[in-house]
Structure formats: structure tokens, C-alpha cells
Amino acid sequence: MAKDNVPFHTVVFPATLIGTDDNYTLLNVMSATEYLNYEDGKFSKSRGVGVFGNNAKDSGIPADIFRFYLLYIRPENQDTAFSWDDLMLKNNTELLNNLGNFINRSLMFLKNNFGSTVPEMPLCPETQQLLAVVTKELRAYIRTLDELKLRDGLKYILNISRHGNGYLQSSKPWKLIKGNEEERRRAGTVIGVSANIACLLSVLLQPYMPQVSQALQEQLQVPAECNVLCQHVYMFLQPGHKIGVPSPLFSKIEINLQQSLRAKYGGTTAK
């Protein structure tokens, strides 16, 4: 709800309900936002300024990308602005290079080196440290959603995939898999744990990007019982679990598409 509707819904309407002297349920929690602007101005249907629902559908950009970006810039504490430059940047960095990169690297390595089957995952100190960090991010995600801080919840999702990318880079499973038996076992742990973090991400993404979440769960062939929020990281993909066919979840938004959409929906502002 935008901030200009707050007085009515928090004062006027509750007062009306109280005045009826009936047993109505009164408001106890409200999630209100500041204003979302467009580029350097305001949205205006009459002047053709801004991208609206039908425009987003016709843009060729998946709906989940718009959902992600609008929640990423949700004006929870101050006015924010929709920007095509920023949409392209967030898609190409946070989604493609961060979240998508971690998931696709993990699942492709699992497919190519372990026959798409989750291996045994004996935990070493480095992996235990990663799980502790991810658990901290997970609990922060749950807390912020309970507090209706949707934008911050998305930040914790991206933090988890960022930790996952760092774990892959520091562990170098592509080198371990070529080593001795102990090193190959270590590679199995790295990839098995990474696949389970991808499973966790598929659950955390559901309120934000439902189509991406569903696609990822199909790739992982996750059991139905994984769709719960726990206070710690649980290995739902046990050794022997076989995943489906990995494929990229995101694609790059090219500069020419971004520029054409910005011009198309700029109205008189872009001229």
C-alpha cells in the first residue's frame, strides 16, 4: 500500500468499524511503501511514461525479472525509481553472474562428474563454516519476511548465492576431481552441499520469483518435503538423489534491448 492511503486504512476506516459497535477484526499490521517513480520523473499512462503490466508482458523480459527488480527497489523507507539501466545491471550482475552462475556451475558439475547423482558429503571444517554462514543468512531472511521487509529478504537470498560462489572458488572442485581418492571425495562434498544450497534457494525464491523457483526445483527433482522453512540448512538432497537436466535460469539483457525499451516507454520524457 502506498503512503497516501495510510491515514484512511489506519485511522478513518478502523474508527468507522469501532463506531458500528460490532465485533469486527481491526487492523494490527500494515505494510506501506513510499512512492515508486520512473527514471527522472513519474509514471503517467496518459503521457505514455513508464512500463505497466501489459507493457512488461510485451517487452520480451520474463515476468519474474520484473518481479525481482521491483522488489529489489521496493520503496520501503524512501521514494525509489524504476530505471532501465539499473534493471539491466541488476539482471546481468545479481541474477546472471551471481545467483544463476552459482546454481548452473554446481548442477553442471554434478551432471558431468557424478552422473547427476548427489555423492556422499562428509563435512570438513570449511564446509561446516559455510553452512553456519548460510544458516545465519537464512534466519535473517525469515526474520525480515516476518517483519514485512521484503526488499531485505531478497538481499539475503543473494548473499547466500554469493557465499556459494565463494565456496566453489576457494574449494576448486574442478581440480579436486582430478586428484586422489580423498580429493575426489572432497569434490563430492563441495558439489553435494552446493546442490543442497541450490535447493534451499529454490524455496527462498518462491515468494519473489515463482517461475524461476519452479524451474529450479524441476532441474533438481526436489522432494515435496523440501518446501518448508527451517532455522538451519537441511540436506534434502541426500546421497543417491538424482537431479534432472540443468539449464541456465537467466539470460543477459543486452544494451540495445534496454535502450529500445527505455525509448519506447519514455513518452515525452525521452524526447
GUGU-345891 format. One record per residue (C-alpha): residue number from 1; chain; z, y, x. Coordinates in steps of 0.5 Angstrom, whole numbers, plus 500, padded with zeros to 3 digits. Example, Ala and Ser with C-alpha at 12.3 -4.5 7.8 and 13.67 -1.06 7.14 Angstrom:
BEGIN
<1,A,<516,491,525>>
<2,A,<514,498,527>>
***
This chain:
BEGIN
<1,A,<500,500,500>>
<2,A,<498,507,503>>
<3,A,<504,512,504>>
<4,A,<501,517,498>>
<5,A,<503,511,493>>
<6,A,<510,510,496>>
<7,A,<514,515,491>>
<8,A,<511,512,485>>
<9,A,<513,505,487>>
<10,A,<520,506,490>>
<11,A,<523,512,485>>
<12,A,<519,513,479>>
<13,A,<517,506,477>>
<14,A,<524,503,478>>
<15,A,<527,509,475>>
<16,A,<523,507,468>>
<17,A,<525,500,469>>
<18,A,<532,502,469>>
<19,A,<531,506,463>>
<20,A,<529,501,459>>
<21,A,<536,497,460>>
<22,A,<532,491,460>>
<23,A,<533,485,466>>
<24,A,<527,487,470>>
<25,A,<527,485,477>>
<26,A,<527,491,481>>
<27,A,<523,493,488>>
<28,A,<527,491,494>>
<29,A,<522,490,500>>
<30,A,<516,495,501>>
<31,A,<510,494,506>>
<32,A,<507,501,506>>
<33,A,<502,504,511>>
<34,A,<499,511,514>>
<35,A,<492,512,513>>
<36,A,<486,509,516>>
<37,A,<481,514,518>>
<38,A,<474,512,520>>
<39,A,<471,514,527>>
<40,A,<473,522,528>>
<41,A,<473,523,520>>
<42,A,<475,520,514>>
<43,A,<472,514,509>>
<44,A,<467,517,504>>
<45,A,<463,513,499>>
<46,A,<459,519,496>>
<47,A,<457,521,503>>
<48,A,<456,514,506>>
<49,A,<461,515,511>>
<50,A,<465,508,513>>
<51,A,<464,501,512>>
<52,A,<466,498,506>>
<53,A,<467,491,503>>
<54,A,<459,490,501>>
<55,A,<457,493,508>>
<56,A,<461,489,512>>
<57,A,<458,483,509>>
<58,A,<451,485,510>>
<59,A,<453,487,518>>
<60,A,<452,480,520>>
<61,A,<459,480,523>>
<62,A,<463,475,521>>
<63,A,<469,477,516>>
<64,A,<474,474,520>>
<65,A,<472,479,525>>
<66,A,<473,485,521>>
<67,A,<480,482,518>>
<68,A,<482,481,525>>
<69,A,<480,488,527>>
<70,A,<483,492,521>>
<71,A,<490,488,522>>
<72,A,<490,490,530>>
<73,A,<489,497,528>>
<74,A,<493,497,522>>
<75,A,<497,504,521>>
<76,A,<504,501,520>>
<77,A,<507,507,524>>
<78,A,<502,513,524>>
<79,A,<495,514,522>>
<80,A,<489,510,526>>
<81,A,<482,510,526>>
<82,A,<476,505,525>>
<83,A,<472,505,531>>
<84,A,<465,501,532>>
<85,A,<466,502,540>>
<86,A,<473,499,539>>
<87,A,<471,494,534>>
<88,A,<466,491,540>>
<89,A,<471,492,545>>
<90,A,<477,488,542>>
<91,A,<472,483,539>>
<92,A,<469,482,546>>
<93,A,<476,482,550>>
<94,A,<481,480,546>>
<95,A,<477,475,542>>
<96,A,<472,472,546>>
<97,A,<475,473,553>>
<98,A,<482,471,551>>
<99,A,<483,467,545>>
<100,A,<476,464,545>>
<101,A,<476,463,552>>
<102,A,<483,459,553>>
<103,A,<481,455,547>>
<104,A,<474,453,549>>
<105,A,<476,451,556>>
<106,A,<481,447,554>>
<107,A,<478,443,549>>
<108,A,<471,442,553>>
<109,A,<475,440,559>>
<110,A,<479,435,554>>
<111,A,<472,432,552>>
<112,A,<469,432,559>>
<113,A,<474,429,563>>
<114,A,<478,425,558>>
<115,A,<473,423,553>>
<116,A,<476,428,548>>
<117,A,<483,424,547>>
<118,A,<489,427,549>>
<119,A,<492,424,555>>
<120,A,<500,423,557>>
<121,A,<503,429,558>>
<122,A,<509,428,563>>
<123,A,<512,435,563>>
<124,A,<513,439,570>>
<125,A,<517,445,571>>
<126,A,<511,449,571>>
<127,A,<509,447,564>>
<128,A,<517,447,561>>
<129,A,<517,454,563>>
<130,A,<510,456,560>>
<131,A,<513,452,553>>
<132,A,<519,456,554>>
<133,A,<515,463,554>>
<134,A,<511,461,549>>
<135,A,<517,459,544>>
<136,A,<519,466,546>>
<137,A,<513,469,543>>
<138,A,<513,464,537>>
<139,A,<520,466,535>>
<140,A,<517,474,536>>
<141,A,<511,472,531>>
<142,A,<516,469,526>>
<143,A,<521,475,526>>
<144,A,<515,480,526>>
<145,A,<512,477,520>>
<146,A,<519,476,516>>
<147,A,<519,484,517>>
<148,A,<512,485,515>>
<149,A,<510,488,522>>
<150,A,<503,484,521>>
<151,A,<500,488,527>>
<152,A,<505,486,532>>
<153,A,<505,479,529>>
<154,A,<497,479,532>>
<155,A,<500,481,538>>
<156,A,<504,475,540>>
<157,A,<498,471,538>>
<158,A,<494,474,543>>
<159,A,<500,474,548>>
<160,A,<500,466,547>>
<161,A,<493,465,549>>
<162,A,<494,470,555>>
<163,A,<499,465,557>>
<164,A,<495,459,556>>
<165,A,<489,462,560>>
<166,A,<494,464,566>>
<167,A,<497,457,566>>
<168,A,<490,454,566>>
<169,A,<488,459,572>>
<170,A,<495,457,576>>
<171,A,<494,450,575>>
<172,A,<487,449,576>>
<173,A,<486,442,573>>
<174,A,<478,442,575>>
<175,A,<481,441,582>>
<176,A,<487,436,580>>
<177,A,<482,432,576>>
<178,A,<478,430,583>>
<179,A,<485,428,587>>
<180,A,<489,422,587>>
<181,A,<493,419,581>>
<182,A,<499,424,581>>
<183,A,<494,430,581>>
<184,A,<490,427,575>>
<185,A,<496,425,571>>
<186,A,<498,433,572>>
<187,A,<491,435,570>>
<188,A,<492,431,564>>
<189,A,<499,434,562>>
<190,A,<495,441,563>>
<191,A,<490,440,558>>
<192,A,<494,436,553>>
<193,A,<499,441,553>>
<194,A,<493,447,553>>
<195,A,<490,443,547>>
<196,A,<497,443,543>>
<197,A,<498,450,544>>
<198,A,<491,451,541>>
<199,A,<493,447,535>>
<200,A,<499,452,535>>
<201,A,<494,458,535>>
<202,A,<490,455,529>>
<203,A,<497,455,525>>
<204,A,<499,462,527>>
<205,A,<492,465,526>>
<206,A,<492,462,518>>
<207,A,<494,469,515>>
<208,A,<489,473,520>>
<209,A,<483,469,521>>
<210,A,<483,463,516>>
<211,A,<476,461,517>>
<212,A,<477,461,525>>
<213,A,<483,457,523>>
<214,A,<480,452,519>>
<215,A,<474,451,524>>
<216,A,<479,450,530>>
<217,A,<483,445,526>>
<218,A,<477,441,525>>
<219,A,<475,441,532>>
<220,A,<482,439,534>>
<221,A,<482,434,528>>
<222,A,<489,436,527>>
<223,A,<494,432,522>>
<224,A,<496,436,516>>
<225,A,<503,436,518>>
<226,A,<502,441,524>>
<227,A,<501,447,519>>
<228,A,<508,449,519>>
<229,A,<512,454,523>>
<230,A,<517,451,528>>
<231,A,<522,455,532>>
<232,A,<519,451,538>>
<233,A,<513,449,541>>
<234,A,<512,442,538>>
<235,A,<507,437,541>>
<236,A,<503,435,534>>
<237,A,<497,432,538>>
<238,A,<500,426,541>>
<239,A,<497,422,547>>
<240,A,<491,418,544>>
<241,A,<490,423,539>>
<242,A,<482,424,539>>
<243,A,<479,431,538>>
<244,A,<472,433,534>>
<245,A,<467,437,538>>
<246,A,<469,443,541>>
<247,A,<464,449,540>>
<248,A,<465,457,541>>
<249,A,<469,460,536>>
<250,A,<467,467,537>>
<251,A,<460,471,540>>
<252,A,<459,477,543>>
<253,A,<458,483,540>>
<254,A,<452,487,543>>
<255,A,<452,494,544>>
<256,A,<445,495,541>>
<257,A,<448,492,534>>
<258,A,<454,496,535>>
<259,A,<450,503,536>>
<260,A,<446,501,530>>
<261,A,<452,500,525>>
<262,A,<455,506,527>>
<263,A,<449,510,526>>
<264,A,<448,506,519>>
<265,A,<455,508,516>>
<266,A,<456,514,519>>
<267,A,<453,518,514>>
<268,A,<452,526,515>>
<269,A,<458,525,521>>
<270,A,<453,521,525>>
<271,A,<447,526,524>>
***
